[in-house]
Amino acid sequence: MLDIKRIRENPEEASKILSRRGAKVSLDSILELDARRREIIKEVDELRHQRKEQSDIVARAKKEGKKENQETSILESRNIGKHITELEQESQSIEEKLKDELLILPNFVHETTPDEDRVIREGSEKQEFDFEPRPHWDVGEALDIIDIQRAVRMSETRFVMLKGQGALLERALANFMVDLHTEESGYTEVAVPYLVNRTSITGTGQLPKFENELYRSRDEELYLIPTAEVPLVNIHQGETLSEEILPLKYAALTPCFRREAGSYGKDTKGMIRVHQFNKVELVKFSVPENSYKEMETLLADAEEVLKLLGLSYRVVLLSAKEIGFAAAKTYDLECWMPGEKTWREVASCSNCEDFQARRLGIKVRRKKGLEYVHTLNSSGVAVGRTLAAVLENYQNKDGSVTVPDVLRPYMSGLSRIER
């Protein structure tokens, strides 16, 4: 949620920053509600002062035995109290409307977020082949480790089933990622709920704007998580943290569930755009002045996965129009897919600054007082998409797939996947 004070003090600048996202945003209603709310606060303070004066008059009249003065002041005090109640009810209604208006506004973009996507750097060279590489779904189906038809039959389109060494490869990737982040980079592993309540998923920014993209329980107001970012950020919902313990770093491996609204007809083959997938998620809580330094180390932690796997990748700084609703700045990590002859996103690293913390009431106690923390998140990385990248980049002419060295300990020493 945006800081209403920042909007109030410089609405032109706020509107200009928000417009960089490509949406037409009017702050007029928010400013009007805020102005009326502040008027009511001032008026209620004055009325309470008047009521106190009437109470003092009643006390003096009672002491002096002036009954008429008592009755007049008591009546006046009651009228003032009634007026205060009416104003407080109006104020509560305005607060709710103001909150609703603010909840649909995206985060302010950071000044270093560009207006066009920008490739920052590329990792290792693209894999060269002496044959025509195939897309991962062809590789997997030929090896009998990916079964899309049966997955569709038991569910619907955009579901995938892995079996045999394909399922083992996915588990190996996930365990390798979790071990790397916890043992080498100091993240605390957390096993989180896969269903969260409306408060939690509103706090991270998925609601109210993206309700159509979420899966919801029919009988309870619980939502299947679209990413482990949601429960991880909510670990400290409503808490005030000690400055000494920051930064906090959490990692979780979870399934993710997305309806992918608006994406039908796009990337319908394979494991790229599916309704259910596994992902390792990384989340950090930081003091504000250090959050962009923490963002660079967060990005480096995700990059390390791709480096150790020997995958060709690049880092893309996303434009203001492409970053997520809650993000102020975002890097994407994209892997080269030789079978598809395109780059595919496998991780997204974002700094949300205090946007989520304001929604969830997460603060840090400092010498100068309380401040909202900054929250950061990154895929560490998407398991299914990385599996697809491994199949495409490590495929051999005979149809087999070489297992990357770092994954072999997780696959009982298996060095090659064959039919």
Secondary structure as UniProt FT lines:
FT   HELIX           4..9
FT   HELIX           11..19
FT   TURN            20..22
FT   HELIX           28..64
FT   HELIX           67..103
FT   TURN            111..112
FT   STRAND          118..122
FT   HELIX           136..142
FT   TURN            143..144
FT   STRAND          146..147
FT   HELIX           148..154
FT   STRAND          161..162
FT   HELIX           165..179
FT   HELIX           180..184
FT   STRAND          188..189
FT   STRAND          195..197
FT   HELIX           198..203
FT   TURN            204..205
FT   TURN            207..210
FT   HELIX           211..213
FT   STRAND          222..224
FT   HELIX           229..233
FT   HELIX           234..236
FT   TURN            237..238
FT   STRAND          240..242
FT   HELIX           243..245
FT   STRAND          248..257
FT   TURN            261..262
FT   TURN            264..265
FT   TURN            270..271
FT   STRAND          276..286
FT   HELIX           288..290
FT   HELIX           291..309
FT   STRAND          313..317
FT   TURN            320..322
FT   TURN            325..326
FT   STRAND          329..337
FT   TURN            338..341
FT   STRAND          342..351
FT   TURN            353..354
FT   HELIX           355..360
FT   STRAND          363..366
FT   TURN            367..368
FT   STRAND          369..372
FT   STRAND          374..382
FT   HELIX           383..393
FT   TURN            397..398
FT   STRAND          401..402
FT   HELIX           405..411
FT   TURN            412..413
FT   STRAND          416..417
//
